[in-house]
Amino acid sequence: MKKIILIFTSALLITSCEEKEPITEEIVNIEEIAAEIPEEDLFEYQALTVMYIGDFGGSDIRIIVNYVSKTNAIGYNIHRGLQRNLSGRVTRNGDSIIVALAEPGDHKFDGVFELLFIGDDFEPKGTWISNSGEIPEQRFSLKKMDSSETEYPDMDTKITVANLHHFFSDANDTLGEYSFKSDGLVIFSYYPGGYNYNYSGLEESEQPQQMKTIQGSWSLKGNKVRVSWEKNIVLAKPQMEYKIIQEEYEVQLEWPDNSIYMRMYP
């Protein structure tokens, strides 16, 4: 019996000694990095989807922005009757918005527009750089077009840049027909053989040639309408300025000996 007790006591002593040995703990410090939460972009990009007008190399240009998001923009421009589609990128830096719009690139006069909007000012500064590098860089300012006058005007309504197209969407002079569009485009249609021919009774070989068109862009300042035409040999000048004559039952764009008259009441 005593032997068994002594062995048991010895085992307890050994166990007690082992428990008294120091325990080393390895402490690992983990540095926590807080996730950066980006500032929410609350800018109303769709507010930029309007029509802009400005002086571009001595004649009006209109840039129509149809779609804008915080990354992309789509639209088109009209200058001297030439219409070009636009697409590109949108970037934001603080309170500045830059809209870069590239023309398709398949025309010798194509290039890239860059419109700079600062803060709440929706009348941007612009630059245009040609793709070829052969045309000097253009710098210009744009104004937002007022499109508030959407109702069809009466005859006694004063003609403005917002409603002129209602009066002259269907008009004519002695040379041919005119159609003024809301986006600043104007289309002149004519027959090379003459506008006032009486075609009834003519032989097939005597019929007039197919109708042709010349495009331009119009602008309004005061009571003067200026039309910048694409290159042609039919119309009097590359830029023609008409005076608005607005009477009780007739509205015309006055030009010496060949005024443009509207054919239908607005």
C-alpha positions as CSV (number, residue, x, y, z in Angstrom):
1,M,0.0,0.0,0.0
2,K,2.7,2.5,0.9
3,K,4.5,2.0,-2.4
4,I,1.4,2.9,-4.3
5,I,0.9,6.0,-2.3
6,L,4.4,7.2,-2.9
7,I,4.2,6.8,-6.6
8,F,1.0,8.7,-6.7
9,T,2.5,11.6,-4.7
10,S,5.5,11.7,-7.0
11,A,3.2,12.0,-10.0
12,L,1.4,14.9,-8.4
13,L,4.6,16.7,-7.8
14,I,5.7,16.2,-11.3
15,T,2.4,17.5,-12.6
16,S,2.5,20.5,-10.3
17,C,6.0,21.4,-11.5
18,E,4.9,21.3,-15.2
19,E,1.9,23.6,-14.5
20,K,4.2,26.2,-13.0
21,E,6.2,26.7,-16.2
22,P,5.5,30.1,-17.8
23,I,3.3,30.2,-20.9
24,T,4.4,32.5,-23.7
25,E,1.6,34.1,-25.7
26,E,2.2,35.5,-29.2
27,I,0.3,38.8,-29.7
28,V,-0.4,39.8,-33.3
29,N,-1.4,43.4,-33.9
30,I,-3.7,43.8,-36.9
31,E,-3.9,47.3,-38.3
32,E,-7.4,48.0,-39.4
33,I,-7.9,50.2,-42.5
34,A,-11.3,51.9,-42.8
35,A,-13.0,51.6,-46.1
36,E,-13.1,54.8,-48.1
37,I,-16.7,55.7,-49.0
38,P,-16.9,57.7,-52.2
39,E,-18.9,60.9,-52.1
40,E,-22.3,60.5,-53.7
41,D,-22.6,62.2,-57.1
42,L,-25.8,64.2,-56.9
43,F,-25.2,66.4,-60.0
44,E,-28.2,66.5,-62.4
45,Y,-26.5,65.4,-65.6
46,Q,-29.8,65.3,-67.5
47,A,-30.1,69.1,-67.0
48,L,-27.3,69.4,-69.7
49,T,-29.5,67.8,-72.4
50,V,-30.5,71.0,-74.2
51,M,-29.6,73.0,-77.3
52,Y,-26.7,75.4,-77.2
53,I,-25.8,78.1,-79.7
54,G,-22.6,80.1,-80.2
55,D,-20.3,81.9,-82.7
56,F,-18.0,79.4,-84.3
57,G,-15.5,80.9,-86.7
58,G,-17.8,83.8,-87.7
59,S,-21.1,81.8,-88.1
60,D,-23.5,80.2,-85.6
61,I,-23.1,76.7,-84.4
62,R,-25.7,74.7,-82.6
63,I,-24.8,71.8,-80.4
64,I,-27.7,69.6,-79.4
65,V,-27.0,67.2,-76.4
66,N,-29.6,64.4,-76.4
67,Y,-28.3,62.3,-73.6
68,V,-25.9,62.8,-70.7
69,S,-24.9,60.5,-67.8
70,K,-22.0,60.8,-65.4
71,T,-19.8,58.9,-68.0
72,N,-21.2,59.3,-71.5
73,A,-22.9,61.9,-73.8
74,I,-24.6,61.7,-77.2
75,G,-25.9,64.5,-79.5
76,Y,-25.2,66.3,-82.8
77,N,-24.1,69.7,-84.1
78,I,-25.2,71.9,-87.1
79,H,-22.8,74.4,-88.7
80,R,-23.3,76.0,-92.1
81,G,-25.9,73.3,-92.9
82,L,-23.5,70.4,-92.1
83,Q,-24.9,68.1,-89.5
84,R,-22.5,65.8,-87.6
85,N,-23.3,63.2,-84.9
86,L,-21.4,63.5,-81.6
87,S,-20.5,61.0,-78.9
88,G,-18.0,61.0,-76.1
89,R,-17.1,60.9,-72.4
90,V,-18.1,62.9,-69.4
91,T,-15.8,63.6,-66.5
92,R,-16.2,65.5,-63.2
93,N,-13.5,67.3,-61.2
94,G,-15.0,69.1,-58.2
95,D,-17.6,71.5,-59.4
96,S,-16.4,71.3,-63.0
97,I,-18.0,69.0,-65.7
98,I,-16.1,68.3,-68.9
99,V,-18.1,66.9,-71.9
100,A,-15.8,65.7,-74.7
101,L,-17.8,65.1,-77.9
102,A,-16.2,63.6,-81.0
103,E,-17.5,63.9,-84.6
104,P,-17.6,60.6,-86.6
105,G,-14.2,61.2,-88.2
106,D,-15.2,60.4,-91.8
107,H,-15.3,64.0,-93.0
108,K,-12.4,66.3,-93.6
109,F,-13.8,68.9,-91.2
110,D,-14.4,66.6,-88.3
111,G,-12.8,67.1,-84.9
112,V,-13.5,66.9,-81.2
113,F,-15.4,69.4,-79.0
114,E,-14.7,69.9,-75.4
115,L,-17.4,71.7,-73.3
116,L,-16.5,73.0,-69.8
117,F,-19.4,73.5,-67.3
118,I,-18.5,75.2,-64.0
119,G,-20.9,75.0,-61.1
120,D,-24.5,75.8,-61.9
121,D,-23.5,77.7,-65.1
122,F,-25.1,75.8,-68.0
123,E,-23.5,78.2,-70.6
124,P,-20.2,76.5,-71.2
125,K,-16.9,77.5,-72.7
126,G,-15.9,75.3,-75.6
127,T,-12.9,74.3,-77.7
128,W,-12.8,72.4,-80.9
129,I,-9.7,70.6,-82.3
130,S,-9.7,69.2,-85.8
131,N,-8.7,65.6,-86.4
132,S,-6.4,66.5,-89.3
133,G,-4.6,69.4,-87.5
134,E,-4.9,71.5,-90.7
135,I,-7.6,73.7,-89.3
136,P,-6.8,76.1,-86.4
137,E,-8.2,75.3,-83.0
138,Q,-11.5,77.1,-82.3
139,R,-12.5,78.6,-78.9
140,F,-16.1,79.8,-78.3
141,S,-18.8,80.3,-75.8
142,L,-22.2,78.7,-75.9
143,K,-25.6,79.9,-74.6
144,K,-28.5,77.7,-73.6
145,M,-31.4,78.0,-76.0
146,D,-34.8,78.9,-74.6
147,S,-37.2,76.1,-75.5
148,S,-40.0,77.3,-73.1
149,E,-42.3,78.4,-76.0
150,T,-43.7,75.1,-77.0
151,E,-47.2,76.1,-78.0
152,Y,-48.1,76.8,-81.6
153,P,-48.1,80.6,-82.0
154,D,-50.8,82.9,-83.3
155,M,-50.2,85.3,-86.1
156,D,-49.8,88.2,-83.7
157,T,-47.2,86.3,-81.6
158,K,-43.8,88.0,-81.7
159,I,-41.3,85.9,-83.6
160,T,-38.5,84.6,-81.4
161,V,-35.7,82.0,-81.7
162,A,-37.9,79.5,-80.0
163,N,-40.9,79.8,-82.4
164,L,-39.5,81.0,-85.8
165,H,-39.6,77.5,-87.2
166,H,-43.4,77.4,-86.7
167,F,-43.8,80.3,-89.0
168,F,-41.3,79.2,-91.7
169,S,-41.4,75.4,-91.6
170,D,-43.2,75.6,-95.0
171,A,-42.1,78.7,-97.0
172,N,-41.0,79.7,-100.4
173,D,-39.6,82.4,-102.7
174,T,-39.2,82.5,-106.5
175,L,-36.3,80.1,-106.4
176,G,-37.7,77.2,-104.4
177,E,-39.0,76.0,-101.0
178,Y,-37.6,76.5,-97.5
179,S,-38.1,74.5,-94.3
180,F,-36.7,76.1,-91.1
181,K,-36.2,73.5,-88.3
182,S,-36.3,74.0,-84.5
183,D,-32.7,72.9,-84.2
184,G,-31.4,75.6,-86.4
185,L,-31.3,73.7,-89.7
186,V,-32.9,75.1,-92.8
187,I,-33.4,73.1,-96.0
188,F,-33.7,74.8,-99.4
189,S,-35.3,72.6,-102.1
190,Y,-35.3,73.6,-105.8
191,Y,-35.6,72.3,-109.3
192,P,-32.5,73.1,-111.4
193,G,-34.9,73.9,-114.3
194,G,-36.8,76.5,-112.3
195,Y,-39.4,76.7,-109.6
196,N,-42.3,78.3,-111.5
197,Y,-42.5,75.9,-114.5
198,N,-45.9,74.6,-115.6
199,Y,-45.1,70.9,-116.0
200,S,-48.4,69.7,-117.4
201,G,-48.3,68.7,-121.1
202,L,-44.6,68.4,-121.3
203,E,-42.9,65.4,-122.9
204,E,-41.0,63.1,-120.7
205,S,-37.7,64.3,-122.1
206,E,-38.8,67.9,-121.2
207,Q,-39.6,67.1,-117.5
208,P,-37.6,69.1,-115.0
209,Q,-34.6,67.5,-113.2
210,Q,-35.0,65.8,-109.8
211,M,-35.4,68.2,-106.9
212,K,-32.2,69.1,-105.2
213,T,-31.5,70.5,-101.7
214,I,-29.1,72.9,-100.1
215,Q,-28.7,73.0,-96.3
216,G,-27.9,75.9,-94.1
217,S,-28.2,77.0,-90.5
218,W,-30.2,79.9,-89.2
219,S,-29.9,82.3,-86.2
220,L,-32.0,85.2,-85.0
221,K,-30.8,88.5,-83.6
222,G,-33.3,91.2,-83.0
223,N,-35.5,91.3,-86.2
224,K,-32.8,89.9,-88.4
225,V,-32.5,86.2,-89.5
226,R,-29.1,85.2,-90.7
227,V,-28.7,82.0,-92.8
228,S,-25.3,80.4,-93.4
229,W,-25.4,78.1,-96.4
230,E,-23.2,75.2,-97.4
231,K,-21.2,75.9,-100.5
232,N,-23.5,76.3,-103.6
233,I,-23.9,78.2,-106.9
234,V,-27.7,78.8,-106.5
235,L,-28.2,81.2,-103.6
236,A,-27.0,84.8,-103.6
237,K,-24.4,84.6,-100.8
238,P,-22.8,82.1,-98.4
239,Q,-24.4,84.2,-95.6
240,M,-27.7,85.9,-96.2
241,E,-29.4,88.2,-93.7
242,Y,-33.2,88.6,-93.9
243,K,-35.3,91.2,-92.1
244,I,-38.5,90.0,-90.5
245,I,-41.6,91.8,-91.7
246,Q,-44.5,90.7,-89.5
247,E,-47.9,92.1,-90.5
248,E,-51.5,91.2,-89.5
249,Y,-52.0,88.5,-92.1
250,E,-48.6,88.0,-93.5
251,V,-45.1,87.2,-92.3
252,Q,-42.0,87.3,-94.5
253,L,-38.3,87.3,-94.5
254,E,-37.4,90.3,-96.6
255,W,-34.7,90.0,-99.2
256,P,-34.3,92.5,-102.1
257,D,-36.6,91.3,-104.9
258,N,-37.0,87.8,-103.5
259,S,-38.4,87.6,-100.0
260,I,-39.3,84.3,-98.3
261,Y,-43.1,84.0,-97.6
262,M,-44.7,81.5,-95.3
263,R,-47.2,79.3,-97.1
264,M,-49.3,78.2,-94.1
265,Y,-50.5,80.1,-91.1
266,P,-48.8,79.0,-87.9
